[in-house]
Amino acid sequence: MPAVSDLVRQIVAAGSLTDPAWQAAFAEVPRELFVPYYYVPASGGGQERLWREDPDPERRRRWLDGVYEDVPLATRVRDGELISSSSQPSLMARMLEALDVRDGMRVLEIGTGSGYNAALLAHRLGGTRVTSVDLDPGITDAAREHLAAAGYRPRVVTGDGALGVPAYAPYDRVIATCALSAVPAAWLTQCVPGALVLAPVGTGLVALRVDGPRDGEGRFLPTPAFFVPLRGGRAAGAVAQQAAASRGVPRHAQRQDSFHFLSGLAGGSAEPHEVYELWRGAGRPPRERYGVTVRDGVQWAWLDDPDGPHTWELDGD
């Protein structure tokens, strides 16, 4: 399938896909089966739907071309709000490689979306080793159909992702494809010791190594990550923080992604000018200088040192 090959070549050339096992998964799982339609901005405003069954051959061609571009695709929009998407393939590749799976591992995916990521995991590990959960029954029903059409049958559960899926625990890996304000405590209790949780917190990806049901620690990857927020549970509250207020913050800082990442982690615990002074004084720190620690159920983000002077409590309950 040339379009699939073109996409894989793009991702490999960008350095996002180096593991041969994941290269095979991306080459052999056709993305088009998981996005029979998606939405793009319309020229006159609003949203235009491109879909596989469009009677116009030119629009069908646009649909297929878009499927195999290295871009996220809006798959469900409700009342003008994006509620589900198919993530950018190169970001998916970086996350799957960072997940560091091994044969025989059991993986929990939070946020089923189109089912494409679950299919890639099932290709790599086998369907019985993969569990995916989403709150919306419309999303999970469609994902099961997409997965069956592609020949994969991971467990797809309708439920609150903030609570995990205890019925199929314990897990060796947890991967979330939705934005969070913190790592939900339930996920750690469903992991084996030494498990890895890869989750978007704020606008970054934290790789949290689990030490026990109430303990874990890890740093952020350098990769920015912007996802639809997790719905359900307390984790459905305000996740990625809005850009800091401009008062007291020089314009050049407001244009810097690293400043806004710190603003999101600090949340309401610091004034914008305090965030700016820390950001400037610390040398405009990139994401990988930050981390998240969970000790005895208490969770906080930090800069450079989990026990250092710059820490911010996160609510993971």
N, C-alpha and C positions, 0 to 999 in steps of 0.2 A: 504494500500500500504506500505509494510514493509520498503522500501527504504526511503520513506518520513518520517516514524516514526523514523527511525534511525537518520536522519538528525535533526529532531526536538529534539530528546534526546541529541544529541551532543550540540546543541545550548543552550538548557536549562541547561545542566550540566556545560557549560562554564559560566553561569550566564548572558548570553546575552539576554535571553527571559524569562521574569517573568510575564507579563500581560497575563491572560488567553485568552483574545480576540485575541491577536496576536499569541498566541500558536495555537489557533484554525485555524487562517488564514494560518500559515505555514504548519499545518497538513493537511489542506484540499485543498490547491492550489498546484498541482503537478508541480514542477520545470521542469520536463522533457518536458512538452508541450511548454516551452518557449525557450529551447535550443536544437532544433532538430539537431544542429551540433555546434561544437566549435573546437578551435585549441589548440594543445599542442605542446611543443617543440619536434622536431623529433630527433631521436638518431644520425643521420648524419648531424644535423644542419637544420635550417629552421623550417617550421611549418608542422605539420601533422593534418589533419582534421579527427575528430571522428564524426560519424553521425548515426542517428537513423535507416536509411534505408540501412546501409552497408550490403552487401550480406554475409559477413564473420561474423558468430555468435560470435566469440571471440572478434572482434572489436566492435560489438554491445554491448557486455557485458562491455567492457572497457568504451564505451560511457555512459552507464547507471550508472556504478559505479562512474564515474567522476561527473555526474550530481548531485549526492547526497553526494558528499564530501563538506565539509565546506571550499570551495575555490572559488575565482573569476574565471570566464570562459571567454576566449577571443572569442567573437561571430562574430566579423567582423574585418578583417585585409585587408588593402588596400595598395598595394605597400610596404609591409613590416611594415606598421604603424598600430598600434591598434587604431581603431576608435570607437569601441563599445564593451561592455562587460556586463556580468551578474555578479553583485557584489557578494562578499563573503556573504553568508547568515547570518552569525553571525553579521557582520557589518550592514547589512540591518536591522536586528532585533534591534540592539542597536539604530540605527537612528530612526526607526519607534516608538520605545518606547519613545525616547527623544522628538519626535514630539508632544506627549501629546495631541492626538486627542480626541474629544468627539463626541457623536452621533449628526448628523445634520451639522457637520462642512464641509466646502468646502476646498479641498486641490488642490494645483497646484504642479505638479511634473515637474521639469526641467531635461530633459534627459530621454527619454522613454526607450532606450536600448531594451532589449528583451520583455519588457512588464510585466515581473514577479513582479516588485515592484508595478506597477499600479494595477495588479491583487490582490495583498495583500491588498492594500489600498481600492480597490473596495469591497473586501470581508468584510472588517471592516466597511466601511461607506456606501456602495452602489455605483453603477457605476455613477449615475448622480451627485454625490458629488465629483468626481475625474476628473481632467483634467491633461493630460500629453502632453508635447511638446518636439519635437526633430527636428533638422534642416534637417535631411536626409530623403527624402521620402521613400527610400528603407527600412530604419529602422522602420519608422512609419507604412508602409504597412505591414511589417512582424509582427510587434507587434499587429496590429489589428487582424491579422489572428490567432496569438497565443492566444490572449485574447478571441476571439470568440470560439475557440476550447475548452477553459477552462470554458466557460459560463459567461464571464464578458464583459461588454461594457462601460468602462469609455470613456470619450471624449479623443481622441488621435489626436493631432493637429500637422501638419507639419509647422514649422516656427522657427524663431530665438528665442531661449530660453532666451537670454539676454533681450528681449523685453517683456517677460511674455506672457500671453494670455488675453488681456483686454476684449475680447468678453464675457468671462464667469466670470469676476471679479464681486464683491470682494471676496477675499479668506481669510479664517481663518488661514491657514497654507500653507507654501511654503517649499518644500523639493527639494534639488538639489542633483543629483548624478553625478556631473561633477566638475572638479577642476576649481576654480576661483581665480582671483587676487584680487577681491573685490565683494561685493554684488551689483548687478546691481540696479540702482536707480529705474527703472521701476517696480521692484517687490514690493517695498514699497508703491508705488502709487496705486497698485492693491490689497492692503491688508486692512482689517478692522483694526481700532485701537485696540491694544492688540494682534494682530496676532503674530505668531511665524514663523520666517524664519530660517530653518536649512540648512546650506550650507557649503561645503568644501572650505575653504579659505587657500591657501598654502597647507599644509599637515595636517590641523586640521579641526575640525567641530565647527563652531560658531553657537550658538543658540541666534538669534537676536530678541528681543522683539520690535515690531513696535509701536511707539508712535504716528505716524502721517505719511503723505505721504512723508515727507522729514526728518524723525527723527526715530531713533531706537538705541538700545544698547543691548549688550549681551556678555557673556563670551564663551570661547572655552570649549568644552568637553574634558575629558582626553584622548579620543580615537584618535589614529592616523588614518588618512584617505588619501588614495592615489587613485585618480580617473583619468579617461581620461579627458583632458581639454574640457571645453565648446567651441564649435565652433560657429561662428557667432557673429556679433556685435563687439564692442570694447573689450568685455570681452574675445574675442578669442586670445588676445595677450599673452605675456609670463605670464603664471600663476605660477605654482610651480617653485620657483627659483632653479637654479642649486646649488649644494654644493658650499659653499664659497671657494674662493681661499685659498690655503694652506699657503701662505706667512704670517708669524706672528702668525699663529694659531697652538698651540701644537697638536700633533698627537692624544692625548687622546680626545680632544674636537671634532676632526673631526670624531671620531667614535660614538659620542653621538647624538641620534635623537633630543634631546631637543635643542642642539646647532644649528642643521640644520633647525629646526622649526623657531627659532628666526632669523636665516639668511634669510629665505624665507620671513618673515614678514618685516624685515628691508629693504629688496630689495637692491636697489642701493643707499639708503640714508646714509649708513654707511660703512666704510671700514671693512674688515674681522677682523682685530685686535681690532677694536672698538667693534664689535659684541662680540668677545671673552671676552673682559674685562667686558662688561655689563653682559654677561651670567655667568661669574665666580663670579663677585661681587654680583649678585642677587641670588646666591646660586643655579645655574643651574635650573632655574624655569621650572616647568612642564607646559603643555599646559593650564591648568585651571587657571593659573595666568594671562593669556592674554585675551584680549577682543577686540571688535570692536564697535565703536560709529559712528552714523550718526547724524549730527546736521545741520539743514537747508541745506541738500544736500551735506555737506562736510563729508567725511568718513575717519576715521583713525583707525589703530590698536594701542594697548597700552599694557603696562606691569603694572599690579596692579591697576592703577588709570587712568581713561580716561583723566584727566586733570593734570596728573603727568608729570615728566620730560622725560619719555621714551615713545614717541609716534611716529608713522610712518604713513604718509598720504597714503591712498589707493585711486585708481581711480575707482569709481563705475559708471561712466557715460557710 
